[in-house]
């Protein structure tokens, strides 16, 4: 996620926090120190309540991290690369390189999160009953953490996509029908229903119970669940459409290329300016050796364009490529995964074209306007 910063690595996975985590950490610490603990356990000092609130808030996010880490470790075990885990205002998110390829993989990845939360609840609950700890602030804090983990596990088991329970539901429907799009649509609709229900409950708390904060929080979670479910349905439908289109259908079979000795000035005047391109493959003796983009050009001063060959500024490695027979969804994964604007189309070491985000967007707009499937 953007606006986040890295803390450390676990099992090769970057762990970071989004800036919104800071606000929710402060809020949790304050609400526990000033509200929950004094109400449930009166008689202790203000300093004790604040220490309990801060430690409990940190442990809540440790619990969320372990919940997400369980998802990620199972994903890695299933051959799916996990780049990072980011904690944010609504919990945590694992940044997976790809979606599960089988219903069984999705089921395992989804169910392990809530199970981890329930195991943590049992551990905290057991620790709270250690004789030496009973009746003191430590036992109170452990009891609270057990309760929070029960809630975290139970809430995530709700069968609304993209919650873990929704993913379990999708995996079951996917496995029984063999249709990922249908499974996502059903699980997504259920997720949207739960989202609207939470919004309704939130409004009830605001206008009838008189609890503004609780109502706003429930409504916000409902809105997030609703919008996430809708976005997931659209994403899967888009991937399905792109998987039906071959890369060769979207690129020029005779792509324009340049040699490595062409100057930057020539390239800008003859290609970028005349043809409004943003990137061009670089070939030597018909063999693909690199790619040069507008971003590369911006790195050198204007006065050096006339004397600088493109081989000095072009990207040599890594060159992200697809073949003409790959589907466009494969190319789209590369674009998103590496945050680039175009991929090279390569066949037998030769350049067979250049596929950009703009090409894909234009094709989707064209098919949408004409009501075509592909």
Secondary structure as GFF3:
##gff-version 3
##sequence-region A 1 374
A	DSSP	beta_strand	4	10	.	.	.	ID=ss1
A	DSSP	beta_strand	13	18	.	.	.	ID=ss2
A	DSSP	alpha_helix	19	31	.	.	.	ID=ss3
A	DSSP	pi_helix	32	36	.	.	.	ID=ss4
A	DSSP	alpha_helix	37	40	.	.	.	ID=ss5
A	DSSP	alpha_helix	46	77	.	.	.	ID=ss6
A	DSSP	beta_strand	82	88	.	.	.	ID=ss7
A	DSSP	beta_strand	91	96	.	.	.	ID=ss8
A	DSSP	alpha_helix	103	128	.	.	.	ID=ss9
A	DSSP	alpha_helix	137	156	.	.	.	ID=ss10
A	DSSP	alpha_helix	164	177	.	.	.	ID=ss11
A	DSSP	alpha_helix	180	204	.	.	.	ID=ss12
A	DSSP	pi_helix	205	209	.	.	.	ID=ss13
A	DSSP	alpha_helix	212	243	.	.	.	ID=ss14
A	DSSP	three_ten_helix	247	249	.	.	.	ID=ss15
A	DSSP	beta_strand	257	258	.	.	.	ID=ss16
A	DSSP	alpha_helix	264	267	.	.	.	ID=ss17
A	DSSP	pi_helix	268	273	.	.	.	ID=ss18
A	DSSP	alpha_helix	274	275	.	.	.	ID=ss19
A	DSSP	beta_strand	279	284	.	.	.	ID=ss20
A	DSSP	beta_strand	287	293	.	.	.	ID=ss21
A	DSSP	alpha_helix	294	297	.	.	.	ID=ss22
A	DSSP	three_ten_helix	302	307	.	.	.	ID=ss23
A	DSSP	three_ten_helix	310	312	.	.	.	ID=ss24
A	DSSP	beta_strand	321	322	.	.	.	ID=ss25
A	DSSP	alpha_helix	328	338	.	.	.	ID=ss26
A	DSSP	beta_strand	342	347	.	.	.	ID=ss27
A	DSSP	beta_strand	350	356	.	.	.	ID=ss28
A	DSSP	alpha_helix	357	370	.	.	.	ID=ss29
###
